[in-house]
């Protein structure tokens, strides 16, 4: 599963680094390192709505405080 987190300027200011760190820990803690490919990318074009995260090409807008719920529903829930 390919998960891409925007690391462009707007998303960086909205917490993309924190989201990346949380996702890395959650993927590792759940033993999913071989199933989840975390990537960074510049501007996904949805800067107004939070940090842009895509899962298998589907775009989401995320806040750092929503990362755990997002992981459970959209990443772990799909595997």
Phi and psi restraints in degrees (value plus and minus 20) as a CYANA .aco file:
   2 UNK   PHI    -117.7   -77.7
   2 UNK   PSI     103.6   143.6
   3 UNK   PHI    -141.0  -101.0
   3 UNK   PSI     103.8   143.8
   4 UNK   PHI    -139.2   -99.2
   4 UNK   PSI     109.2   149.2
   5 UNK   PHI    -132.2   -92.2
   5 UNK   PSI     109.6   149.6
   6 UNK   PHI     -89.8   -49.8
   6 UNK   PSI     114.1   154.1
   7 UNK   PHI    -140.4  -100.4
   7 UNK   PSI       0.9    40.9
   8 UNK   PHI     -88.4   -48.4
   8 UNK   PSI     152.5   192.5
   9 UNK   PHI     -74.9   -34.9
   9 UNK   PSI     -71.9   -31.9
  10 UNK   PHI     -83.2   -43.2
  10 UNK   PSI     -65.1   -25.1
  11 UNK   PHI     -89.2   -49.2
  11 UNK   PSI     -54.7   -14.7
  12 UNK   PHI     -79.6   -39.6
  12 UNK   PSI     -64.5   -24.5
  13 UNK   PHI     -87.2   -47.2
  13 UNK   PSI     -44.6    -4.6
  14 UNK   PHI    -111.8   -71.8
  14 UNK   PSI     -18.0    22.0
  15 UNK   PHI      90.3   130.3
  15 UNK   PSI       2.7    42.7
  16 UNK   PHI     -80.8   -40.8
  16 UNK   PSI     -56.0   -16.0
  17 UNK   PHI     -81.5   -41.5
  17 UNK   PSI     -63.4   -23.4
  18 UNK   PHI     -83.7   -43.7
  18 UNK   PSI     -60.6   -20.6
  19 UNK   PHI     -84.2   -44.2
  19 UNK   PSI     -63.9   -23.9
  20 UNK   PHI     -79.6   -39.6
  20 UNK   PSI     -66.9   -26.9
  21 UNK   PHI     -81.7   -41.7
  21 UNK   PSI     -62.8   -22.8
  22 UNK   PHI     -84.8   -44.8
  22 UNK   PSI     -64.1   -24.1
  23 UNK   PHI     -84.2   -44.2
  23 UNK   PSI     -60.0   -20.0
  24 UNK   PHI     -79.3   -39.3
  24 UNK   PSI     -64.1   -24.1
  25 UNK   PHI     -86.2   -46.2
  25 UNK   PSI     -62.8   -22.8
  26 UNK   PHI     -86.6   -46.6
  26 UNK   PSI     -61.6   -21.6
  27 UNK   PHI     -82.1   -42.1
  27 UNK   PSI     -65.9   -25.9
  28 UNK   PHI     -86.0   -46.0
  28 UNK   PSI     -67.1   -27.1
  29 UNK   PHI     -82.9   -42.9
  29 UNK   PSI     -47.4    -7.4
  30 UNK   PHI    -116.2   -76.2
  30 UNK   PSI     -12.8    27.2
  31 UNK   PHI      45.1    85.1
  31 UNK   PSI      14.7    54.7
  32 UNK   PHI    -130.0   -90.0
  32 UNK   PSI      -4.9    35.1
  33 UNK   PHI     -78.9   -38.9
  33 UNK   PSI     -49.6    -9.6
  34 UNK   PHI    -105.0   -65.0
  34 UNK   PSI     -29.0    11.0
  35 UNK   PHI    -131.9   -91.9
  35 UNK   PSI     -39.8     0.2
  36 UNK   PHI    -138.5   -98.5
  36 UNK   PSI     103.9   143.9
  37 UNK   PHI    -126.4   -86.4
  37 UNK   PSI      84.3   124.3
  38 UNK   PHI    -107.4   -67.4
  38 UNK   PSI     111.2   151.2
  39 UNK   PHI    -153.0  -113.0
  39 UNK   PSI     137.8   177.8
  40 UNK   PHI    -129.6   -89.6
  40 UNK   PSI     131.0   171.0
  41 UNK   PHI    -169.9  -129.9
  41 UNK   PSI     136.0   176.0
  42 UNK   PHI    -109.3   -69.3
  42 UNK   PSI     143.9   183.9
  43 UNK   PHI     -23.3    16.7
  43 UNK   PSI      97.4   137.4
  44 UNK   PHI    -115.7   -75.7
  44 UNK   PSI     -22.1    17.9
  45 UNK   PHI      64.1   104.1
  45 UNK   PSI      -6.3    33.7
  46 UNK   PHI    -147.3  -107.3
  46 UNK   PSI      22.4    62.4
  47 UNK   PHI     -82.1   -42.1
  47 UNK   PSI     -45.7    -5.7
  48 UNK   PHI     -91.7   -51.7
  48 UNK   PSI     -38.5     1.5
  49 UNK   PHI    -130.7   -90.7
  49 UNK   PSI      -1.5    38.5
  50 UNK   PHI      91.3   131.3
  50 UNK   PSI    -191.2  -151.2
  51 UNK   PHI     -92.6   -52.6
  51 UNK   PSI     106.8   146.8
  52 UNK   PHI     -99.6   -59.6
  52 UNK   PSI     105.1   145.1
  53 UNK   PHI    -150.6  -110.6
  53 UNK   PSI     110.9   150.9
  54 UNK   PHI    -133.4   -93.4
  54 UNK   PSI     119.8   159.8
  55 UNK   PHI    -141.1  -101.1
  55 UNK   PSI      93.0   133.0
  56 UNK   PHI      31.1    71.1
  56 UNK   PSI      20.7    60.7
  57 UNK   PHI      66.5   106.5
  57 UNK   PSI     -27.6    12.4
  58 UNK   PHI    -111.7   -71.7
  58 UNK   PSI     105.6   145.6
  59 UNK   PHI    -107.3   -67.3
  59 UNK   PSI     114.5   154.5
  60 UNK   PHI    -149.6  -109.6
  60 UNK   PSI     133.9   173.9
  61 UNK   PHI    -132.8   -92.8
  61 UNK   PSI     106.7   146.7
  62 UNK   PHI    -147.7  -107.7
  62 UNK   PSI     126.7   166.7
  63 UNK   PHI    -131.2   -91.2
  63 UNK   PSI     130.1   170.1
  64 UNK   PHI     -72.1   -32.1
  64 UNK   PSI     -58.3   -18.3
  65 UNK   PHI     -91.2   -51.2
  65 UNK   PSI     -31.6     8.4
  66 UNK   PHI    -117.6   -77.6
  66 UNK   PSI     -18.5    21.5
  67 UNK   PHI     -81.3   -41.3
  67 UNK   PSI     -64.6   -24.6
  68 UNK   PHI     -83.6   -43.6
  68 UNK   PSI     -64.9   -24.9
  69 UNK   PHI     -84.4   -44.4
  69 UNK   PSI     -61.1   -21.1
  70 UNK   PHI     -80.1   -40.1
  70 UNK   PSI     -65.5   -25.5
  71 UNK   PHI     -78.9   -38.9
  71 UNK   PSI     -68.5   -28.5
  72 UNK   PHI     -81.3   -41.3
  72 UNK   PSI     -63.3   -23.3
  73 UNK   PHI    -102.2   -62.2
  73 UNK   PSI     -67.5   -27.5
  74 UNK   PHI    -118.1   -78.1
  74 UNK   PSI     -39.1     0.9
  75 UNK   PHI    -128.7   -88.7
  75 UNK   PSI     -87.8   -47.8
  76 UNK   PHI     -81.3   -41.3
  76 UNK   PSI     -58.1   -18.1
  77 UNK   PHI     -84.8   -44.8
  77 UNK   PSI     -40.1    -0.1
  78 UNK   PHI    -113.9   -73.9
  78 UNK   PSI     -33.6     6.4
